C-alpha cells in the first residue's frame, strides 16, 4: 500500500485519491533518523550548534511528505508557498557526538490560521535526550513573502500530526 501511495504522491494525486488511500491522516509524531557525520563537528569533537539547526531543517523538510502527502520542494516551487521560522526556543541537553544516530521526533502542537508550532526532540541511539526545540513557522507567499492562510490540503496533515 505504501508503494502505491508513494507513486500517487510523486505523480500528483488528487485530494480525493489521498483520502481514499489515507482516510484520516491522523497519526502520532513523525520519527526520522540520521547519523552525526564528521563535517558536523567542531574542534571539541561534538556537533557545532548551527549544524544542529541545519539537521532540524533537513528533518523539517522530510516531515512534510509524511504529514501532508507532499514534499517540501513541491510546496515551495509548485504551490509557491513557504514556512519560514519566525520564533525558536531550543535547549541543548547533551552533546551530539561523531557517529551518533539521531532519532528525531517531530510533531505539531498548534495550527493557527497562518502559522503552526513545531516540536522537536532529538535522542541518540541510547535514548538520551540531546536537543529539544519549539519552532513557529508562518505560511508565506514565495512571490512576495506576505503571510497567507495555510492551505486546507496542508492544514489537514499538520493538524493530524499530534504529539509523542
C-alpha positions as CSV (number, residue, x, y, z in Angstrom):
1,X,0.0,0.0,0.0
2,X,2.8,2.5,0.9
3,X,4.5,1.8,-2.6
4,X,1.2,2.7,-4.3
5,X,0.8,5.8,-2.1
6,X,4.3,7.0,-2.9
7,X,3.7,6.5,-6.6
8,X,0.5,8.6,-6.3
9,X,2.3,11.2,-4.2
10,X,5.0,11.6,-6.9
11,X,2.5,11.8,-9.7
12,X,0.4,14.5,-8.0
13,X,-2.7,12.7,-6.6
14,X,-6.0,14.5,-6.2
15,X,-7.0,15.2,-2.6
16,X,-9.9,12.7,-3.1
17,X,-7.4,9.9,-4.1
18,X,-5.4,10.6,-0.9
19,X,-8.5,10.5,1.2
20,X,-9.3,7.1,-0.3
21,X,-5.9,5.7,0.5
22,X,-5.2,7.6,3.7
23,X,-8.7,8.4,5.1
24,X,-8.0,10.0,8.4
25,X,-4.3,11.2,8.1
26,X,-4.3,11.3,11.9
27,X,-1.1,9.8,13.3
28,X,1.4,10.3,16.0
29,X,4.6,12.2,15.7
30,X,6.9,11.8,12.7
31,X,10.0,9.7,13.5
32,X,13.2,10.2,11.4
33,X,16.8,9.2,11.8
34,X,20.2,10.5,10.6
35,X,23.8,9.9,11.6
36,X,26.1,12.6,13.0
37,X,28.8,12.9,10.3
38,X,32.3,14.3,10.6
39,X,31.6,17.6,8.8
40,X,29.1,18.5,11.6
41,X,31.8,18.5,14.2
42,X,33.7,21.4,15.8
43,X,37.2,21.3,17.3
44,X,35.9,19.8,20.6
45,X,34.7,16.8,18.6
46,X,31.0,17.4,19.1
47,X,28.3,18.8,16.7
48,X,28.7,22.5,16.1
49,X,25.4,24.1,17.2
50,X,24.5,25.7,13.8
51,X,24.8,22.1,12.3
52,X,22.1,21.0,14.7
53,X,19.7,23.7,13.4
54,X,20.6,22.6,9.8
55,X,19.8,19.0,10.8
56,X,16.5,20.1,12.2
57,X,15.7,21.9,8.9
58,X,16.5,18.7,7.0
59,X,14.1,16.8,9.2
60,X,11.5,19.6,8.8
61,X,11.7,19.2,5.0
62,X,11.4,15.3,5.2
63,X,8.4,15.5,7.6
64,X,6.1,17.2,5.1
65,X,5.7,14.1,2.9
66,X,4.8,12.0,5.9
67,X,2.4,14.6,7.4
68,X,0.8,16.1,4.3
69,X,1.5,13.7,1.5
70,X,3.6,16.2,-0.5
71,X,7.3,17.1,-0.3
72,X,8.7,20.5,0.6
73,X,10.1,21.2,-2.9
74,X,6.6,20.8,-4.3
75,X,5.3,23.2,-1.6
76,X,8.0,25.8,-2.4
77,X,8.1,25.5,-6.2
78,X,4.6,24.4,-7.3
79,X,2.4,25.8,-4.6
80,X,4.6,28.9,-4.3
81,X,4.4,29.0,-0.5
82,X,7.0,28.6,2.2
83,X,7.1,28.2,6.0
84,X,10.0,30.2,7.4
85,X,10.7,30.1,11.1
86,X,9.8,33.2,13.0
87,X,10.4,32.1,16.6
88,X,12.7,29.5,18.0
89,X,13.2,28.2,21.5
90,X,15.8,25.4,22.0
91,X,17.6,23.5,24.7
92,X,20.9,21.7,24.3
93,X,20.7,18.8,26.8
94,X,23.8,16.8,25.8
95,X,26.4,16.8,23.1
96,X,25.9,15.2,19.7
97,X,28.9,13.0,19.1
98,X,30.5,11.7,15.9
99,X,28.8,8.5,14.8
100,X,25.7,9.0,17.0
101,X,22.4,8.1,15.3
102,X,19.9,10.9,15.9
103,X,16.3,9.8,16.3
104,X,14.2,12.9,15.6
105,X,10.6,13.0,16.9
106,X,8.6,15.9,15.3
107,X,5.0,16.9,15.9
108,X,2.8,19.9,15.5
109,X,1.5,21.3,18.8
110,X,-0.6,24.1,17.4
111,X,-2.0,25.1,14.0
112,X,-3.3,28.6,13.6
113,X,-4.8,30.4,10.6
114,X,-1.3,31.4,9.1
115,X,1.2,29.7,11.4
116,X,2.0,26.4,13.1
117,X,4.2,25.4,16.1
118,X,6.6,22.5,15.6
119,X,8.0,20.4,18.4
120,X,11.4,18.6,18.0
121,X,13.0,16.1,20.3
122,X,16.4,14.6,19.2
123,X,17.6,11.5,21.0
124,X,20.7,9.4,20.4
125,X,20.9,5.6,19.9
126,X,21.0,5.2,23.7
127,X,17.7,7.2,24.0
128,X,19.5,10.1,25.7
129,X,17.7,13.4,25.0
130,X,20.2,15.6,23.2
131,X,18.2,18.6,22.0
132,X,14.6,19.9,22.2
133,X,13.1,22.8,20.3
134,X,9.8,24.6,19.7
135,X,9.7,26.5,16.4
136,X,6.9,28.7,15.0
137,X,6.6,28.8,11.2
138,X,4.4,31.2,9.1
139,X,2.9,30.3,5.8
140,X,4.0,32.9,3.2
141,X,3.8,33.5,-0.5
142,X,7.1,32.8,-2.2
143,X,6.4,35.7,-4.6
144,X,6.2,38.5,-2.0
145,X,6.8,36.9,1.4
146,X,3.4,38.1,2.6
147,X,1.7,35.8,5.1
148,X,-1.2,33.6,3.9
149,X,-3.7,31.3,5.4
150,X,-2.4,27.7,5.5
151,X,-4.0,25.8,2.5
152,X,-6.6,23.2,3.5
153,X,-4.7,20.4,1.9
154,X,-1.7,21.1,4.2
155,X,-3.7,22.0,7.2
156,X,-5.3,18.6,7.4
157,X,-1.9,16.9,7.6
158,X,-0.5,19.4,10.0
159,X,-3.5,19.1,12.4
160,X,-3.2,15.3,12.2
161,X,0.4,15.2,13.4
162,X,-0.1,15.0,17.2
163,X,2.5,14.8,20.0
164,X,4.6,12.0,21.3
